[in-house]
Amino acid sequence: MGRVQDKVCLVTGGASGIGRETVLLMAEQGARIVLTDLNEEAGQSVVGEIEAIGGEAIFVKHDVSSEKDWIRVVKTAVERFGQVDVLVNNAGVFVVKPIQETTEADWDFVNDVNTKGLFFGVKQVLSAMKKSTGGSIINISSIYGIVGASSASAYQASKAAVRVFTKSAAVEYIEHNIRVNSVHPGVIATPMTADIMADAEAGEALLGGAIFRRPAHPKEIAWGILFLATDESSFMTGSELVIDGGYTAT
Ligand SMILES: NC(=O)c1ccc[n+]([C@@H]2O[C@H](COP(=O)([O-])OP(=O)(O)OC[C@H]3O[C@@H](n4cnc5c(N)ncnc54)[C@H](O)[C@@H]3O)[C@@H](O)[C@H]2O)c1
Protein backbone atom coordinates (compact mmCIF):
# COMPACT_ATOMS: atom_id res chain seq x y z
CA MET A 1 0.00 0.00 0.00
CA GLY A 2 1.28 3.45 -0.90
CA ARG A 3 1.05 6.41 1.43
CA VAL A 4 -1.68 8.00 -0.74
CA GLN A 5 -3.07 4.75 -2.15
CA ASP A 6 -6.02 5.37 -4.53
CA LYS A 7 -6.37 9.03 -3.50
CA VAL A 8 -7.21 11.33 -6.42
CA CYS A 9 -4.63 14.13 -6.41
CA LEU A 10 -5.03 17.22 -8.58
CA VAL A 11 -1.75 19.11 -8.97
CA THR A 12 -1.46 22.39 -10.89
CA GLY A 13 1.81 23.32 -12.60
CA GLY A 14 2.65 19.60 -12.64
CA ALA A 15 4.72 19.81 -15.82
CA SER A 16 7.85 21.25 -14.21
CA GLY A 17 9.93 21.68 -11.06
CA ILE A 18 8.20 21.08 -7.72
CA GLY A 19 4.90 20.08 -9.38
CA ARG A 20 6.59 17.44 -11.53
CA GLU A 21 8.42 15.89 -8.56
CA THR A 22 5.17 15.95 -6.57
CA VAL A 23 3.12 14.07 -9.14
CA LEU A 24 5.89 11.50 -9.65
CA LEU A 25 6.18 10.90 -5.90
CA MET A 26 2.42 10.74 -5.36
CA ALA A 27 2.02 8.31 -8.27
CA GLU A 28 4.80 6.15 -6.81
CA GLN A 29 2.82 6.17 -3.55
CA GLY A 30 -0.37 4.91 -5.20
CA ALA A 31 -2.27 8.12 -6.05
CA ARG A 32 -4.34 8.65 -9.18
CA ILE A 33 -3.10 11.91 -10.68
CA VAL A 34 -4.79 14.81 -12.44
CA LEU A 35 -1.89 16.91 -13.66
CA THR A 36 -2.67 20.35 -15.04
CA ASP A 37 -0.48 23.00 -16.63
CA LEU A 38 -0.36 25.62 -19.38
CA ASN A 39 2.46 23.64 -21.00
CA GLU A 40 0.74 20.73 -22.72
CA GLU A 41 3.83 19.11 -24.24
CA ALA A 42 5.75 18.99 -20.95
CA GLY A 43 2.60 17.90 -19.07
CA GLN A 44 1.95 14.98 -21.43
CA SER A 45 5.58 13.97 -21.11
CA VAL A 46 5.25 13.79 -17.28
CA VAL A 47 2.10 11.65 -17.72
CA GLY A 48 4.31 9.31 -19.81
CA GLU A 49 6.86 9.18 -16.95
CA ILE A 50 4.09 8.28 -14.48
CA GLU A 51 2.73 5.55 -16.75
CA ALA A 52 6.26 4.18 -17.17
CA ILE A 53 6.42 3.53 -13.41
CA GLY A 54 3.00 1.83 -13.48
CA GLY A 55 1.02 4.85 -12.27
CA GLU A 56 -2.26 6.35 -13.47
CA ALA A 57 -2.48 9.99 -14.59
CA ILE A 58 -4.28 12.34 -16.92
CA PHE A 59 -3.15 15.72 -18.20
CA VAL A 60 -5.59 18.64 -18.49
CA LYS A 61 -4.51 21.91 -20.11
CA HIS A 62 -5.32 24.65 -17.64
CA ASP A 63 -4.77 28.32 -17.03
CA VAL A 64 -5.20 28.62 -13.26
CA SER A 65 -6.08 32.31 -13.53
CA SER A 66 -9.32 31.39 -15.38
CA GLU A 67 -12.27 30.32 -13.22
CA LYS A 68 -13.92 28.83 -16.33
CA ASP A 69 -10.87 26.59 -16.77
CA TRP A 70 -11.08 25.53 -13.12
CA ILE A 71 -14.74 24.46 -13.52
CA ARG A 72 -13.74 22.30 -16.52
CA VAL A 73 -10.71 20.81 -14.72
CA VAL A 74 -12.66 19.76 -11.60
CA LYS A 75 -15.48 18.35 -13.78
CA THR A 76 -12.95 16.33 -15.81
CA ALA A 77 -11.31 14.99 -12.64
CA VAL A 78 -14.66 13.91 -11.16
CA GLU A 79 -15.84 12.37 -14.47
CA ARG A 80 -12.62 10.37 -14.75
CA PHE A 81 -11.95 9.37 -11.12
CA GLY A 82 -15.25 10.04 -9.28
CA GLN A 83 -13.81 12.43 -6.68
CA VAL A 84 -10.93 14.75 -5.72
CA ASP A 85 -9.18 13.95 -2.43
CA VAL A 86 -6.15 16.23 -2.66
CA LEU A 87 -5.59 19.57 -4.39
CA VAL A 88 -2.06 20.95 -4.67
CA ASN A 89 -2.20 24.58 -5.77
CA ASN A 90 1.36 24.69 -7.08
CA ALA A 91 1.38 26.65 -10.38
CA GLY A 92 3.15 29.94 -9.89
CA VAL A 93 5.09 32.72 -11.61
CA PHE A 94 7.89 34.98 -10.42
CA VAL A 95 8.81 38.52 -11.53
CA VAL A 96 12.10 40.02 -10.31
CA LYS A 97 11.95 43.85 -10.33
CA PRO A 98 12.39 46.67 -7.84
CA ILE A 99 9.13 48.29 -6.72
CA GLN A 100 9.65 51.42 -8.87
CA GLU A 101 10.09 49.29 -12.01
CA THR A 102 7.15 46.98 -11.29
CA THR A 103 4.30 47.80 -13.65
CA GLU A 104 0.60 47.29 -13.10
CA ALA A 105 0.80 44.51 -15.71
CA ASP A 106 3.60 42.79 -13.71
CA TRP A 107 1.56 43.05 -10.52
CA ASP A 108 -1.61 41.70 -12.17
CA PHE A 109 0.25 38.87 -13.94
CA VAL A 110 1.83 37.58 -10.72
CA ASN A 111 -1.20 38.06 -8.50
CA ASP A 112 -3.67 36.66 -11.07
CA VAL A 113 -1.76 33.37 -11.20
CA ASN A 114 -0.37 33.03 -7.66
CA THR A 115 -3.31 34.39 -5.66
CA LYS A 116 -6.48 34.69 -7.73
CA GLY A 117 -5.79 31.36 -9.47
CA LEU A 118 -5.28 29.66 -6.12
CA PHE A 119 -8.52 31.16 -4.76
CA PHE A 120 -10.41 29.81 -7.81
CA GLY A 121 -8.87 26.38 -7.21
CA VAL A 122 -9.96 26.21 -3.58
CA LYS A 123 -13.42 27.58 -4.43
CA GLN A 124 -14.07 25.14 -7.27
CA VAL A 125 -12.75 21.97 -5.62
CA LEU A 126 -14.72 22.39 -2.40
CA SER A 127 -18.03 21.00 -3.72
CA ALA A 128 -16.27 17.85 -4.96
CA MET A 129 -14.50 17.42 -1.62
CA LYS A 130 -17.65 18.12 0.41
CA LYS A 131 -19.44 15.29 -1.45
CA SER A 132 -16.81 12.76 -0.30
CA THR A 133 -15.45 12.25 3.21
CA GLY A 134 -13.20 15.31 3.16
CA GLY A 135 -9.90 16.25 1.64
CA SER A 136 -6.55 17.97 1.85
CA ILE A 137 -5.73 21.23 0.08
CA ILE A 138 -2.06 22.19 -0.09
CA ASN A 139 -1.25 25.73 -1.15
CA ILE A 140 2.30 26.42 -2.28
CA SER A 141 3.40 29.74 -0.84
CA SER A 142 7.09 30.59 -0.24
CA ILE A 143 9.49 31.89 2.39
CA TYR A 144 8.83 35.09 0.44
CA GLY A 145 5.32 34.98 1.92
CA ILE A 146 6.89 35.23 5.40
CA VAL A 147 10.00 37.44 5.17
CA GLY A 148 11.04 40.32 2.93
CA ALA A 149 13.64 40.38 0.14
CA SER A 150 14.65 42.91 -2.49
CA SER A 151 13.10 43.08 -5.98
CA ALA A 152 10.24 40.62 -5.53
CA SER A 153 7.41 42.77 -4.15
CA ALA A 154 4.58 41.57 -6.43
CA TYR A 155 5.58 37.95 -5.81
CA GLN A 156 5.95 38.50 -2.07
CA ALA A 157 2.52 40.14 -1.83
CA SER A 158 0.99 37.21 -3.74
CA LYS A 159 2.65 34.57 -1.53
CA ALA A 160 1.80 36.42 1.70
CA ALA A 161 -1.85 36.49 0.58
CA VAL A 162 -1.70 32.72 0.06
CA ARG A 163 -0.42 32.27 3.63
CA VAL A 164 -3.45 33.85 5.35
CA PHE A 165 -6.02 32.85 2.71
CA THR A 166 -4.99 29.27 3.60
CA LYS A 167 -5.89 29.90 7.24
CA SER A 168 -9.29 31.42 6.24
CA ALA A 169 -10.13 28.33 4.19
CA ALA A 170 -8.91 26.03 6.99
CA VAL A 171 -11.22 27.68 9.52
CA GLU A 172 -14.18 27.81 7.12
CA TYR A 173 -14.10 24.17 5.96
CA ILE A 174 -12.92 22.23 9.03
CA GLU A 175 -16.52 21.10 9.64
CA HIS A 176 -16.38 19.28 6.28
CA ASN A 177 -13.14 17.51 7.24
CA ILE A 178 -11.23 19.48 4.63
CA ARG A 179 -7.74 20.40 5.81
CA VAL A 180 -5.97 23.37 4.22
CA ASN A 181 -2.25 24.00 4.76
CA SER A 182 0.48 26.06 3.12
CA VAL A 183 4.00 25.03 2.15
CA HIS A 184 6.83 27.57 2.21
CA PRO A 185 9.82 26.44 0.16
CA GLY A 186 13.16 28.24 0.33
CA VAL A 187 15.34 28.40 -2.79
CA ILE A 188 14.70 25.37 -5.00
CA ALA A 189 16.60 24.31 -8.13
CA THR A 190 13.84 24.52 -10.75
CA PRO A 191 13.40 26.41 -14.04
CA MET A 192 11.92 29.29 -11.95
CA THR A 193 15.30 30.03 -10.33
CA ALA A 194 17.63 28.67 -13.04
CA ASP A 195 18.62 32.04 -14.55
CA ILE A 196 19.35 33.57 -11.15
CA MET A 197 21.33 30.55 -9.89
CA ALA A 198 23.37 30.53 -13.15
CA ASP A 199 24.87 33.87 -12.05
CA ALA A 200 27.18 33.20 -9.07
CA GLU A 201 26.63 36.59 -7.40
CA ALA A 202 22.86 36.65 -7.93
CA GLY A 203 22.67 33.01 -6.78
CA GLU A 204 24.52 33.83 -3.54
CA ALA A 205 22.18 36.79 -2.94
CA LEU A 206 19.12 34.60 -3.55
CA LEU A 207 20.35 31.99 -1.04
CA GLY A 208 20.57 34.83 1.50
CA GLY A 209 20.96 33.58 5.06
CA ALA A 210 20.10 29.94 4.31
CA ILE A 211 22.01 27.72 6.75
CA PHE A 212 22.29 25.00 4.09
CA ARG A 213 24.28 26.96 1.52
CA ARG A 214 22.56 25.27 -1.40
CA PRO A 215 19.25 25.28 -3.23
CA ALA A 216 16.98 22.29 -2.50
CA HIS A 217 16.19 19.58 -5.01
CA PRO A 218 12.45 19.89 -5.82
CA LYS A 219 11.93 16.39 -4.40
CA GLU A 220 12.83 17.80 -0.95
CA ILE A 221 9.65 19.90 -1.21
CA ALA A 222 7.58 17.09 -2.75
CA TRP A 223 8.20 14.95 0.38
CA GLY A 224 6.59 17.68 2.51
CA ILE A 225 3.64 18.02 0.13
CA LEU A 226 3.18 14.24 0.22
CA PHE A 227 3.07 14.32 4.04
CA LEU A 228 0.29 16.94 3.97
CA ALA A 229 -1.63 14.85 1.42
CA THR A 230 -1.60 11.75 3.64
CA ASP A 231 -3.61 11.03 6.76
CA GLU A 232 -0.27 11.17 8.66
CA SER A 233 -0.93 14.94 8.87
CA SER A 234 -4.53 14.46 10.10
CA PHE A 235 -4.13 16.98 12.97
CA MET A 236 -2.71 19.73 10.72
CA THR A 237 -4.85 22.48 9.27
CA GLY A 238 -4.12 26.17 8.73
CA SER A 239 -0.44 25.34 9.29
CA GLU A 240 2.66 26.60 7.53
CA LEU A 241 5.15 23.91 6.56
CA VAL A 242 8.46 25.75 6.06
CA ILE A 243 11.06 23.78 4.06
CA ASP A 244 13.84 26.28 3.54
CA GLY A 245 17.28 24.92 4.50
CA GLY A 246 17.22 27.19 7.53
CA TYR A 247 16.67 30.42 5.52
CA THR A 248 14.13 31.86 7.98
CA ALA A 249 15.96 30.55 11.08
CA THR A 250 18.53 33.37 11.00
N1 LIG B 1 11.73 27.48 -7.18
C1 LIG B 1 11.73 28.10 -6.01
O1 LIG B 1 12.81 28.50 -5.50
C2 LIG B 1 10.46 28.34 -5.25
C3 LIG B 1 10.55 28.83 -3.95
C4 LIG B 1 9.39 29.06 -3.21
C5 LIG B 1 8.15 28.80 -3.79
N2 LIG B 1 8.09 28.32 -5.07
C6 LIG B 1 6.75 28.09 -5.60
O2 LIG B 1 6.63 26.73 -5.99
C7 LIG B 1 5.70 26.62 -7.07
C8 LIG B 1 6.32 25.83 -8.20
O3 LIG B 1 7.46 26.53 -8.67
P1 LIG B 1 8.65 25.86 -9.49
O4 LIG B 1 9.88 26.42 -8.95
O5 LIG B 1 8.45 24.41 -9.59
O6 LIG B 1 8.39 26.58 -10.90
P2 LIG B 1 8.47 26.07 -12.41
O7 LIG B 1 8.58 27.32 -13.22
O8 LIG B 1 9.47 24.98 -12.58
O9 LIG B 1 7.03 25.41 -12.64
C9 LIG B 1 5.86 26.16 -12.59
C10 LIG B 1 4.83 25.50 -13.50
O10 LIG B 1 3.63 26.28 -13.44
C11 LIG B 1 3.09 26.38 -14.75
N3 LIG B 1 2.26 27.58 -14.84
C12 LIG B 1 2.66 28.89 -14.86
N4 LIG B 1 1.59 29.69 -14.99
C13 LIG B 1 0.49 28.88 -15.07
C14 LIG B 1 -0.89 29.12 -15.22
N5 LIG B 1 -1.37 30.37 -15.36
N6 LIG B 1 -1.73 28.06 -15.24
C15 LIG B 1 -1.25 26.80 -15.13
N7 LIG B 1 0.05 26.50 -15.01
C16 LIG B 1 0.91 27.55 -14.99
C17 LIG B 1 4.32 26.46 -15.65
O11 LIG B 1 3.99 26.12 -16.99
C18 LIG B 1 5.25 25.46 -14.98
O12 LIG B 1 5.09 24.15 -15.51
C19 LIG B 1 5.31 28.05 -7.44
O13 LIG B 1 4.09 28.39 -6.82
C20 LIG B 1 6.44 28.87 -6.87
O14 LIG B 1 6.06 30.20 -6.60
C21 LIG B 1 9.20 28.08 -5.81
Ligand as a Chemical Component Dictionary entry (heavy atoms), coordinates in Angstrom:
data_LIG
# 
_chem_comp.id                   LIG 
_chem_comp.type                 NON-POLYMER 
_chem_comp.pdbx_formal_charge   0 
_chem_comp.three_letter_code    LIG 
# 
loop_
_chem_comp_atom.comp_id 
_chem_comp_atom.atom_id 
_chem_comp_atom.alt_atom_id 
_chem_comp_atom.type_symbol 
_chem_comp_atom.charge 
_chem_comp_atom.model_Cartn_x 
_chem_comp_atom.model_Cartn_y 
_chem_comp_atom.model_Cartn_z 
_chem_comp_atom.pdbx_ordinal 
LIG N1  N1  N 0  11.729 27.479 -7.181  1  
LIG C1  C1  C 0  11.732 28.101 -6.010  2  
LIG O1  O1  O 0  12.811 28.498 -5.495  3  
LIG C2  C2  C 0  10.459 28.335 -5.251  4  
LIG C3  C3  C 0  10.546 28.827 -3.950  5  
LIG C4  C4  C 0  9.386  29.059 -3.211  6  
LIG C5  C5  C 0  8.150  28.800 -3.790  7  
LIG N2  N2  N 1  8.085  28.323 -5.065  8  
LIG C6  C6  C 0  6.750  28.095 -5.602  9  
LIG O2  O2  O 0  6.625  26.733 -5.991  10 
LIG C7  C7  C 0  5.695  26.618 -7.067  11 
LIG C8  C8  C 0  6.321  25.826 -8.197  12 
LIG O3  O3  O 0  7.460  26.533 -8.668  13 
LIG P1  P1  P 0  8.647  25.861 -9.493  14 
LIG O4  O4  O 0  9.885  26.421 -8.954  15 
LIG O5  O5  O -1 8.452  24.407 -9.592  16 
LIG O6  O6  O 0  8.391  26.580 -10.905 17 
LIG P2  P2  P 0  8.474  26.071 -12.412 18 
LIG O7  O7  O 0  8.583  27.316 -13.215 19 
LIG O8  O8  O 0  9.475  24.985 -12.576 20 
LIG O9  O9  O 0  7.029  25.409 -12.639 21 
LIG C9  C9  C 0  5.856  26.164 -12.590 22 
LIG C10 C10 C 0  4.829  25.495 -13.499 23 
LIG O10 O10 O 0  3.627  26.278 -13.437 24 
LIG C11 C11 C 0  3.092  26.383 -14.754 25 
LIG N3  N3  N 0  2.263  27.582 -14.842 26 
LIG C12 C12 C 0  2.657  28.889 -14.857 27 
LIG N4  N4  N 0  1.594  29.687 -14.995 28 
LIG C13 C13 C 0  0.490  28.878 -15.065 29 
LIG C14 C14 C 0  -0.888 29.121 -15.218 30 
LIG N5  N5  N 0  -1.374 30.371 -15.359 31 
LIG N6  N6  N 0  -1.731 28.064 -15.245 32 
LIG C15 C15 C 0  -1.249 26.801 -15.132 33 
LIG N7  N7  N 0  0.054  26.504 -15.012 34 
LIG C16 C16 C 0  0.912  27.546 -14.989 35 
LIG C17 C17 C 0  4.317  26.462 -15.650 36 
LIG O11 O11 O 0  3.991  26.117 -16.989 37 
LIG C18 C18 C 0  5.251  25.460 -14.984 38 
LIG O12 O12 O 0  5.087  24.155 -15.511 39 
LIG C19 C19 C 0  5.312  28.049 -7.439  40 
LIG O13 O13 O 0  4.088  28.395 -6.825  41 
LIG C20 C20 C 0  6.440  28.870 -6.870  42 
LIG O14 O14 O 0  6.064  30.195 -6.605  43 
LIG C21 C21 C 0  9.203  28.078 -5.808  44 
# 
loop_
_chem_comp_bond.comp_id 
_chem_comp_bond.atom_id_1 
_chem_comp_bond.atom_id_2 
_chem_comp_bond.value_order 
_chem_comp_bond.pdbx_ordinal 
LIG N1  C1  SING 1  
LIG C1  O1  DOUB 2  
LIG C1  C2  SING 3  
LIG C2  C3  SING 4  
LIG C2  C21 DOUB 5  
LIG C3  C4  DOUB 6  
LIG C4  C5  SING 7  
LIG C5  N2  DOUB 8  
LIG N2  C6  SING 9  
LIG N2  C21 SING 10 
LIG C6  O2  SING 11 
LIG C6  C20 SING 12 
LIG O2  C7  SING 13 
LIG C7  C8  SING 14 
LIG C7  C19 SING 15 
LIG C8  O3  SING 16 
LIG O3  P1  SING 17 
LIG P1  O4  DOUB 18 
LIG P1  O5  SING 19 
LIG P1  O6  SING 20 
LIG O6  P2  SING 21 
LIG P2  O7  DOUB 22 
LIG P2  O8  SING 23 
LIG P2  O9  SING 24 
LIG O9  C9  SING 25 
LIG C9  C10 SING 26 
LIG C10 O10 SING 27 
LIG C10 C18 SING 28 
LIG O10 C11 SING 29 
LIG C11 N3  SING 30 
LIG C11 C17 SING 31 
LIG N3  C12 SING 32 
LIG N3  C16 SING 33 
LIG C12 N4  DOUB 34 
LIG N4  C13 SING 35 
LIG C13 C14 SING 36 
LIG C13 C16 DOUB 37 
LIG C14 N5  SING 38 
LIG C14 N6  DOUB 39 
LIG N6  C15 SING 40 
LIG C15 N7  DOUB 41 
LIG N7  C16 SING 42 
LIG C17 O11 SING 43 
LIG C17 C18 SING 44 
LIG C18 O12 SING 45 
LIG C19 O13 SING 46 
LIG C19 C20 SING 47 
LIG C20 O14 SING 48 
# 
